[in-house]
Amino acid sequence: MADTAPAERLLVPIEVFSDTLCPWCWVEKRTIEVAVRRYEAKHPDVDFELVWRSFCLNPLLKTRCDKLSLYDEWSGGSDNFQQHMTRVRTAAAPFPDLRFSVTGSTGPSRLSQVLIRTVLRRRGPAAQARVVEALFRGHFAEGRDVSDEAWLVSVGRDAGGLPADVVRADLRDDDCGRAVDDEAEAAVEERGVEAVPCVIVLGRYKVGGFQREDVFKHLFDRIRAENAPPPGGGETAERQQA
């Protein structure tokens, strides 16, 4: 009996450019995770690797400030911000665990981006996803400050599985900070990222702005079709015809 070769699996890398200060990014995180999980369940020949990349939403923010004042300024007025959050909450309605109660103060998001990159480098995508989730939840639902080193160390330890002293050292490492800055700069200059959330699939398909699950499903279908083996078994069929 001839050996049957295992079916080749398609690995689809996904990069999500985001900022922990962006409410749409938290909703997009849930949307794309659901899209990936459902697609893998339906198509076991496809695997996804989802990673989070740095992007600076407001490079001019340098000091701690009141969150509501910050978002009011970005939105052009308090009424605009409340209207904006209404749209965010509507988009998040399918995910009841997403709560937006913007309170407290925050500093710039750069240090949280250092943590996100550090956890990916040291613990991989699964740990990174847990850390990203904890950062979004802390900032938007629990009144946390994304520039607070003590809190970031606890997130890196509890959600990322890293020793506290390792997290603290990386947060204070100038090279780690510069790596985040370089990644954010390259996102703009080399990858064409203009705003967040921005998702790049397979290194070349860019999905900008918040999108619902069906957008990703259609893109995954296209990628799967483009990478399907040729009819007749490809190389094996060619050898039989020779």
Phi, psi and chi 1 to 4 in degrees:
 res  aa     phi    psi   chi1   chi2   chi3   chi4
   1 MET       -  132.7  179.6 -179.0  -64.9      -
   2 ALA   -72.4  143.9      -      -      -      -
   3 ASP   -69.1  140.7  -67.4  -24.0      -      -
   4 THR  -101.3  116.7  -58.8      -      -      -
   5 ALA   -70.4  140.3      -      -      -      -
   6 PRO   -63.8  146.3   24.0  -34.0      -      -
   7 ALA   -63.3  135.6      -      -      -      -
   8 GLU   -73.4  133.8 -175.2  175.5   -9.1      -
   9 ARG   -96.5  145.1  -59.0  176.1   66.8   84.4
  10 LEU   -98.0  120.3  173.4   62.8      -      -
  11 LEU   -98.4  122.4  176.9   61.9      -      -
  12 VAL  -114.0  106.5 -179.7      -      -      -
  13 PRO   -77.4  138.6   26.3  -31.2      -      -
  14 ILE  -126.9  127.0  -59.8  175.8      -      -
  15 GLU  -113.1  129.0  -61.1  169.7  -82.9      -
  16 VAL  -112.9  114.4 -175.7      -      -      -
  17 PHE   -88.6  124.8  -68.7   84.2      -      -
  18 SER  -151.5  169.9   71.9      -      -      -
  19 ASP  -132.6  137.1 -168.6  -43.7      -      -
  20 THR   -67.2   -9.7   47.9      -      -      -
  21 LEU   -90.3   -1.9  -64.8  178.0      -      -
  22 CYS   -97.7  114.5  169.1      -      -      -
  23 PRO   -65.0  -34.1   22.7  -32.9      -      -
  24 TRP   -63.6  -29.1  -72.0  107.8      -      -
  25 CYS   -66.4  -34.1  -68.7      -      -      -
  26 TRP   -68.2  -42.3 -166.3   16.8      -      -
  27 VAL   -64.8  -42.4 -173.2      -      -      -
  28 GLU   -62.5  -35.5 -172.2   80.3  -56.1      -
  29 LYS   -57.8  -47.3  178.5  178.3 -173.3  -68.5
  30 ARG   -66.9  -40.5 -168.6   67.2   83.0 -106.2
  31 THR   -61.5  -48.2  -62.2      -      -      -
  32 ILE   -73.1  -31.9 -163.8  167.2      -      -
  33 GLU   -65.0  -40.9  -74.1  174.3  -20.1      -
  34 VAL   -65.3  -43.3  168.5      -      -      -
  35 ALA   -60.6  -43.1      -      -      -      -
  36 VAL   -65.8  -47.0  162.8      -      -      -
  37 ARG   -61.5  -44.2 -175.5  168.7   62.7 -110.0
  38 ARG   -69.6  -35.8  -70.7  176.8  175.7  170.9
  39 TYR   -70.3  -41.3 -157.0   85.1      -      -
  40 GLU   -63.0  -37.0  -73.8 -178.7  -28.8      -
  41 ALA   -66.1  -35.9      -      -      -      -
  42 LYS   -83.4  -30.1 -173.3  175.1 -179.1  179.9
  43 HIS  -127.1   84.3  -56.9  -74.6      -      -
  44 PRO   -66.2   -6.2   21.0  -31.6      -      -
  45 ASP   -85.0   -1.2   57.6  -43.8      -      -
  46 VAL  -118.0  131.4 -178.9      -      -      -
  47 ASP  -120.2  146.6  -71.1  -35.7      -      -
  48 PHE  -119.0  146.8  -64.7   90.9      -      -
  49 GLU  -124.3  112.6 -177.7  178.8   71.2      -
  50 LEU  -105.3  122.6  179.0   62.0      -      -
  51 VAL  -130.1  157.2  -60.4      -      -      -
  52 TRP  -110.3  132.6  -66.9   79.3      -      -
  53 ARG  -116.3  158.7  -56.7  -63.5 -169.6 -165.9
  54 SER   -80.4  142.6  -57.0      -      -      -
  55 PHE  -153.5  134.3 -172.3   89.9      -      -
  56 CYS   -97.9  110.7 -173.3      -      -      -
  57 LEU   -71.0  -36.3 -169.3   61.1      -      -
  58 ASN  -140.6   86.7 -174.1   -5.1      -      -
  59 PRO   -65.7  -14.2   22.2  -31.6      -      -
  60 LEU   -82.6  -13.2  -62.1 -180.0      -      -
  61 LEU   -75.3  116.2  179.0   62.0      -      -
  62 LYS  -121.2  -19.7  -58.3  -63.9 -176.8 -177.3
  63 THR  -127.7  166.8   59.1      -      -      -
  64 ARG   -72.4  141.7 -177.0  175.8  -72.1  105.5
  65 CYS  -150.4  168.1   61.8      -      -      -
  66 ASP   -66.7  131.7  176.4   75.3      -      -
  67 LYS   -61.7  -45.2  -70.6 -177.6 -175.8  179.7
  68 LEU   -62.4  -39.2  -73.2  176.0      -      -
  69 SER   -64.8  -39.5  -62.0      -      -      -
  70 LEU   -62.3  -49.3  174.1   66.6      -      -
  71 TYR   -70.5  -32.0  -73.8  111.8      -      -
  72 ASP   -61.0  -43.1  -77.3  -12.9      -      -
  73 GLU   -63.7  -44.0  179.8 -178.8  -13.2      -
  74 TRP   -63.6  -32.9  -72.3   -2.9      -      -
  75 SER   -89.6   -7.6  -56.6      -      -      -
  76 GLY    83.1   19.3      -      -      -      -
  77 GLY   143.4  152.0      -      -      -      -
  78 SER   -62.3  -38.3   58.0      -      -      -
  79 ASP   -63.9  -39.2  -69.3  -19.8      -      -
  80 ASN   -63.4  -39.3  -70.0  -17.8      -      -
  81 PHE   -64.8  -43.8  173.1   63.7      -      -
  82 GLN   -63.0  -39.2  -65.8  -58.0  -29.1      -
  83 GLN   -64.4  -39.5  -66.4  172.3   10.7      -
  84 HIS   -62.1  -45.3 -176.7   81.6      -      -
  85 MET   -66.7  -28.8  -76.6  -52.6  -61.4      -
  86 THR   -62.7  -40.4  -62.8      -      -      -
  87 ARG   -67.3  -38.8  -65.3 -165.1  -62.7  -88.2
  88 VAL   -63.2  -47.0  171.5      -      -      -
  89 ARG   -64.6  -34.5  -69.2 -172.1  176.8   98.1
  90 THR   -64.6  -44.1  -61.1      -      -      -
  91 ALA   -65.0  -30.2      -      -      -      -
  92 ALA   -86.3   -2.2      -      -      -      -
  93 ALA   -55.0  -36.0      -      -      -      -
  94 PRO   -66.8   -9.5  -21.0   33.8      -      -
  95 PHE  -122.7   85.8  -45.1  109.3      -      -
  96 PRO   -63.7  -15.2   19.6  -30.8      -      -
  97 ASP   -79.5   -9.0   62.8  -46.4      -      -
  98 LEU   -86.6  114.9  -60.9 -170.3      -      -
  99 ARG  -120.2  132.4  -64.4 -176.6  -64.7  106.8
 100 PHE  -117.6  105.0  -67.3   89.9      -      -
 101 SER  -134.3   82.6   55.5      -      -      -
 102 VAL   -70.9  108.0 -176.5      -      -      -
 103 THR  -138.9  165.2   58.6      -      -      -
 104 GLY    81.9 -162.9      -      -      -      -
 105 SER  -124.3  165.5   61.3      -      -      -
 106 THR  -152.7  156.1 -171.1      -      -      -
 107 GLY  -105.1 -167.6      -      -      -      -
 108 PRO   -63.7  156.7   19.9  -30.4      -      -
 109 SER   -87.7   -0.4   61.0      -      -      -
 110 ARG   -56.4  -43.2 -178.8  174.8 -176.4  -96.8
 111 LEU   -65.8  -36.0 -151.8   57.3      -      -
 112 SER   -66.9  -33.1   67.4      -      -      -
 113 GLN   -68.7  -34.6  -63.0  -74.0    3.9      -
 114 VAL   -61.2  -43.3  171.9      -      -      -
 115 LEU   -61.7  -45.6  174.6   61.5      -      -
 116 ILE   -58.7  -44.1  -69.3  169.5      -      -
 117 ARG   -69.2  -39.3 -170.5  176.2 -172.5  -81.7
 118 THR   -61.8  -44.5  -74.1      -      -      -
 119 VAL   -66.5  -38.1  173.8      -      -      -
 120 LEU   -61.1  -44.8  175.4   63.4      -      -
 121 ARG   -66.7  -37.3  176.7  168.5   57.2   90.1
 122 ARG   -96.1  -28.0  -65.9 -174.3  178.5  -84.8
 123 ARG  -127.4  -11.6  -75.6  -68.7 -174.2  -94.2
 124 GLY    95.6  176.8      -      -      -      -
 125 PRO   -62.2  -37.7  -23.9   34.3      -      -
 126 ALA   -64.9  -45.3      -      -      -      -
 127 ALA   -65.7  -38.3      -      -      -      -
 128 GLN   -61.0  -42.3 -173.3 -164.8   43.5      -
 129 ALA   -61.4  -38.7      -      -      -      -
 130 ARG   -64.8  -40.0  -65.8 -166.8  -61.4  -89.4
 131 VAL   -67.0  -44.8  165.0      -      -      -
 132 VAL   -58.2  -43.4  171.6      -      -      -
 133 GLU   -61.0  -45.1 -178.6   70.1   22.6      -
 134 ALA   -64.0  -36.7      -      -      -      -
 135 LEU   -67.7  -46.3  -67.9  173.3      -      -
 136 PHE   -61.3  -46.6  -80.2  135.6      -      -
 137 ARG   -64.1  -42.2 -173.0  173.0  -59.3  -78.3
 138 GLY   -61.9  -45.9      -      -      -      -
 139 HIS   -69.4  -47.4  173.1   66.3      -      -
 140 PHE   -89.7  -23.6  -72.3  111.0      -      -
 141 ALA  -116.7  -19.5      -      -      -      -
 142 GLU  -120.3    4.7  -60.8  169.4   -1.6      -
 143 GLY    72.7   22.9      -      -      -      -
 144 ARG   -80.7  159.8  -63.4  -71.7 -168.9  170.0
 145 ASP  -105.5  118.5  173.7    1.0      -      -
 146 VAL   -72.6   -2.5  -64.4      -      -      -
 147 SER  -106.5    4.1   67.9      -      -      -
 148 ASP   -79.7  108.6 -179.6    2.3      -      -
 149 GLU   -59.9  -42.2 -179.2 -173.8  -79.4      -
 150 ALA   -60.5  -44.0      -      -      -      -
 151 TRP   -66.9  -42.4  177.7   58.5      -      -
 152 LEU   -61.7  -38.0  -65.2  175.9      -      -
 153 VAL   -62.0  -41.7  168.5      -      -      -
 154 SER   -66.8  -36.7   68.6      -      -      -
 155 VAL   -65.7  -45.1  171.1      -      -      -
 156 GLY   -61.0  -34.6      -      -      -      -
 157 ARG   -75.8  -52.1  179.8 -165.3   62.3 -149.0
 158 ASP   -77.9  -42.2  -61.1  -20.4      -      -
 159 ALA   -93.5  -32.0      -      -      -      -
 160 GLY   -94.3  -14.4      -      -      -      -
 161 GLY    73.8   24.4      -      -      -      -
 162 LEU  -105.0  149.1  -70.8  171.8      -      -
 163 PRO   -61.4  141.8  -21.6   32.6      -      -
 164 ALA   -57.9  -38.8      -      -      -      -
 165 ASP   -68.2  -30.9   59.0  -24.1      -      -
 166 VAL   -68.7  -45.1  171.6      -      -      -
 167 VAL   -60.8  -47.5  177.9      -      -      -
 168 ARG   -60.5  -42.3 -171.6  175.6  -64.0  105.9
 169 ALA   -63.7  -41.3      -      -      -      -
 170 ASP   -68.4  -37.5  -78.9   -6.7      -      -
 171 LEU   -64.1  -28.8  -68.0  177.9      -      -
 172 ARG   -95.6   -3.3  -63.8  177.4  179.5 -180.0
 173 ASP   -80.6  120.1 -171.4  -32.8      -      -
 174 ASP   -61.2  -34.5  -70.2  -20.4      -      -
 175 ASP   -64.6  -38.3  -71.7  -20.6      -      -
 176 CYS   -65.2  -39.2  -68.9      -      -      -
 177 GLY   -66.0  -41.7      -      -      -      -
 178 ARG   -65.9  -34.8  -79.8 -168.6  -68.2  -91.4
 179 ALA   -62.6  -39.1      -      -      -      -
 180 VAL   -65.7  -43.0  161.6      -      -      -
 181 ASP   -61.7  -42.7  -64.7  -21.2      -      -
 182 ASP   -65.2  -39.6  -69.0  -15.7      -      -
 183 GLU   -64.8  -41.0 -175.5  171.7   85.9      -
 184 ALA   -67.1  -39.8      -      -      -      -
 185 GLU   -66.1  -42.0 -177.0  176.7  -17.3      -
 186 ALA   -66.1  -31.8      -      -      -      -
 187 ALA   -58.3  -39.0      -      -      -      -
 188 VAL   -78.3  -49.9  176.2      -      -      -
 189 GLU   -79.8  -33.3  -63.0 -178.1   -3.7      -
 190 GLU  -108.4  -28.1  -59.2  173.6   13.6      -
 191 ARG  -105.0   -8.5  -48.4  -62.9  -63.8  -82.6
 192 GLY    74.0   23.1      -      -      -      -
 193 VAL   -77.4  126.0  178.9      -      -      -
 194 GLU  -111.8  -24.3  -60.7  175.6  -13.5      -
 195 ALA  -158.5  173.4      -      -      -      -
 196 VAL  -123.6  153.5  -70.1      -      -      -
 197 PRO   -71.8  151.0   29.0  -35.5      -      -
 198 CYS  -139.3  126.0 -177.3      -      -      -
 199 VAL  -113.3  129.0  179.8      -      -      -
 200 ILE  -116.9  120.2  -62.9 -178.6      -      -
 201 VAL  -108.6  132.7 -176.5      -      -      -
 202 LEU    59.5   23.5 -146.9   63.4      -      -
 203 GLY    77.2   -4.5      -      -      -      -
 204 ARG  -141.6  -16.7   63.0  179.2 -175.1  -88.8
 205 TYR   -96.2  112.6  -60.7  101.6      -      -
 206 LYS  -101.0  127.3 -175.3  169.9   68.5  173.4
 207 VAL  -117.4  105.2 -177.8      -      -      -
 208 GLY   -95.9  147.5      -      -      -      -
 209 GLY    75.0  170.8      -      -      -      -
 210 PHE   -66.8  131.8  169.5   73.7      -      -
 211 GLN  -133.4  150.9  -58.6  -66.5  -22.0      -
 212 ARG   -86.3  172.3  -61.8 -170.2 -178.7  -81.9
 213 GLU   -58.0  -37.9 -179.9 -174.1  -10.5      -
 214 ASP   -64.2  -29.4   62.1  -41.7      -      -
 215 VAL   -62.6  -44.3  171.6      -      -      -
 216 PHE   -70.1  -36.8  -65.9  106.5      -      -
 217 LYS   -60.9  -45.0  177.6 -173.8  178.1  -59.8
 218 HIS   -63.7  -39.1  -67.2  -36.6      -      -
 219 LEU   -66.4  -42.3  177.4   56.3      -      -
 220 PHE   -62.6  -39.4  -62.3  160.3      -      -
 221 ASP   -60.0  -43.4  -78.0  -20.4      -      -
 222 ARG   -62.8  -45.5  174.3 -177.6  173.3 -177.9
 223 ILE   -63.9  -42.2  -68.7  172.0      -      -
 224 ARG   -63.8  -41.2 -177.1  169.0  177.5  -95.9
 225 ALA   -66.6  -41.0      -      -      -      -
 226 GLU   -66.6  -26.3  -70.4  175.6  -11.2      -
 227 ASN  -106.1   12.0  -71.1  -87.3      -      -
 228 ALA   -68.9  144.4      -      -      -      -
 229 PRO   -63.6  148.9   22.0  -32.7      -      -
 230 PRO   -64.9  152.7   23.2  -32.8      -      -
 231 PRO   -58.3  142.7  -21.2   32.1      -      -
 232 GLY    87.8    6.3      -      -      -      -
 233 GLY    87.4   12.5      -      -      -      -
 234 GLY    64.4 -119.6      -      -      -      -
 235 GLU   -61.5  -36.7 -175.6  179.8   -2.4      -
 236 THR   -62.1  -42.9  -59.3      -      -      -
 237 ALA   -64.9  -38.1      -      -      -      -
 238 GLU   -62.9  -40.8  -67.7  174.8    4.3      -
 239 ARG   -65.7  -36.7  -71.9  178.6  178.5  175.3
 240 GLN   -68.0  -29.5  -69.6  176.1  -14.8      -
 241 GLN   -79.3  -20.6  -66.4  173.1    2.4      -
 242 ALA   -68.8      -      -      -      -      -
